[in-house]
Amino acid sequence: GENVEQHPSTLSVQEGDSAVIKCTYSDSASNYFPWYKQELGKRPQLIIDIRSNVGEKKDQRIAVTLNKTAKHFSLHITETQPEDSAVYFCAASLSNSGYALNFGKGTSLLVTP
Amino acid sequence: GAVVSQHPSRVICKSGTSVKIECRSLDFQATTMFWYRQFPKKSLMLMATSNEGSKATYEQGVEKDKFLINHASLTLSTLTVTSAHPEDSSFYICSAQEDGGTDEQYFGPGTRLTVT
């Protein structure tokens, strides 16, 4: 089955700096890669996703890049703010109904003022 | 937007009792729903895939007789933790995919189960 590795497990940055979180996946058939932000005790919130027919996607301060050949994808947050502090999970799946998400272990991001 | 609810949000039960958790898609139909559990400071671990009108598919290591899943309608899946033990204490989260929609999974708010 699919195995998703995520690094780093913790990340501390100063407000205004950029944060980068990286994930690798094992199943070359996976073609849907969402990123979730989860605050303590809350549900995961989708912040951005990318499909394998695209190499990069950007939404304001958040961007995701995908390298299908190397089977890795990354989340980039620019101009970080304290409210960006949360746990971020990457995931990989097949892009069809009925396929579950395989999650990475998460990255705890702390943005200090 | 697509909304998924879960009930209850928190439950405390005694060892040996059973607890039922409901997952509802409020404004869309979902043939497929997923159940995850999450331990403190850990990732979401898939327990089972729930399919309307058929038996759930359980992940390896998840006891189907302990975690009963019923997906009786296109908007409701239930997870029953039977004969609960303290080690079953966890955060249980469901998600649903909209029939005919995109790949996106919509998550419920989660249920915090504490078994005493």
Chai-1 contact restraints between the chains, C-beta under 6 A:
chainA,res_idxA,chainB,res_idxB,connection_type,confidence,min_distance_angstrom,max_distance_angstrom,comment,restraint_id
A,Y32,B,D103,contact,1.0,0.0,6.0,A-B,restraint_1
A,R43,B,F107,contact,1.0,0.0,6.0,A-B,restraint_2
A,R43,B,P109,contact,1.0,0.0,6.0,A-B,restraint_3
A,R43,B,G110,contact,1.0,0.0,6.0,A-B,restraint_4
A,P44,B,F107,contact,1.0,0.0,6.0,A-B,restraint_5
A,S95,B,D103,contact,1.0,0.0,6.0,A-B,restraint_6
A,S97,B,T32,contact,1.0,0.0,6.0,A-B,restraint_7
A,S97,B,Q97,contact,1.0,0.0,6.0,A-B,restraint_8
A,G98,B,T32,contact,1.0,0.0,6.0,A-B,restraint_9
A,A100,B,F34,contact,1.0,0.0,6.0,A-B,restraint_10
A,A100,B,L46,contact,1.0,0.0,6.0,A-B,restraint_11
A,A100,B,T49,contact,1.0,0.0,6.0,A-B,restraint_12
A,F103,B,S43,contact,1.0,0.0,6.0,A-B,restraint_13
A,F103,B,L44,contact,1.0,0.0,6.0,A-B,restraint_14
A,K105,B,S43,contact,1.0,0.0,6.0,A-B,restraint_15
A,G106,B,S43,contact,1.0,0.0,6.0,A-B,restraint_16
